Amino acid sequence: MTTVEIEYCVPCGFLDRAEAIQHALLEQFGDRLDSVALVTGDHGVLTVAVDGETVWDKADDEYDVDDITRRVRGAL
């Protein structure tokens, strides 16, 4: 099984985005994932990692839940 971590910036108010990503991933892949963890961070971070490997980073890519879901699917 697979573990996903969504690290989000608390001071930036990215909790809503992190929760939207978490919800989409659990809805799509819930039976294939061990966990989808929200990890607090700062300095503008919003990343998604599958088994420790970053598959999406706000610093490099536009925020698009569908794109993030596709990237996670590709890493499963």
C-alpha angles and dihedrals in degrees: 000000000000136000122211123195123195111195114196137179111251097195090049092056095239094146092102091054092046091050091049090053091046092050093049093049094047091047092049103035106014094129092050099049131080091200146341105211128194110219120193119231143152142214093073097300121163113159139151120213129185114205090341097311117112111235098171134024126182088216090065106026142042117258105258118149092202091054091047090051090052091050092050090048089054091053096050 
